């Protein structure tokens, strides 16, 4: 894992994640932030990255890298399940 600050996207309101990423860059002085999501939240993570890079910090932040993978875990019923994951790395220009 990286030492970079991370934002894990889940079921909270969309703008909470956008605000979190913007705050990491502006007030915390981060040079790189990783947006992470699993399963059905992957599309929300992509939307967060796009809103940050195209609307809020359009001249300041760019997408550096996108990593996709999958993880195996056991669900509540005891079955082995594979879920897709994504990591979107944003960096200051």
N, C-alpha and C positions, 0 to 999 in steps of 0.2 A: 504494500500500500504506500501511497504518497503521503508526504507531510503537508500537502496543500490543504487549504480549507475546503470543506465539502458541504454541499447542500443536498440532502436526501429528499427527493420529491415523493410525496404520498398523496393523502386525501384531503389535506388542508386547502383552503381557497387558493386559487392560482396566483393571485397577486402577492400572497405571503412569500412565495418562493422567489418571485421577481424582486421584491423588496429586499429579501435576504441576500440575494446575489449582489444587487446594487450596493447595499450597505457594506458588504465585505470589501468591495473595490474602493468605495469612497471614504468610509470612516475608519475601516480597519487597515487600509493601505495594502491589501493583498495584491500580488502581481499575477496570481493564477488561482482559479477556483474550479473545482470539479463538481458538476451537477450529476448526481447519480439517481437512477430509478430502476425499478424491476417491474416486469409484467405489464399490467394494464396502465401503469403510470408512465411508461416510456414516452408516449405521445405528449403527455403534459410536460415532461422534462425537455423535449425538443421545443415545445412552444415557449417555455421559460427562456431557453437559450436564445431563441429567435427574437423575443421581445426585448431582452437585455441588449443584444448586439445590434438590433435594427432600430429600436425606439429610444431606450433610455440612455445607453452609452455608445451610440452608433459610431462616433469618431474615436472612441477610446478603447474599446474592447473588441476582440475578434475570437472566433472559434479556432483553437490550436489543434485539437485532436478529438476524435470520436472513437471510443472503444466499445465493441459489443461482445457479449459473452453469454453464457448460461450457467445457472447454478442448480444443483440438485439438493432437495431437502425433503423431509418427511412432513406431510400435511397432518391435520388434526385426526383424520381417519387412519393414519398409519401408512399411507401409500407414498411411494417415492415419486416426487414430482420434479420436473425440470422447468425452470422459469428463466426467461430471457432477461438480460441486464444491459444497461447502457451507461456509459460515463462520457460526459461531454466536458472537455477541458476548455475553459475560457481564459484568455490571457490579455494583459494590457498591450496596446500597440506601442 
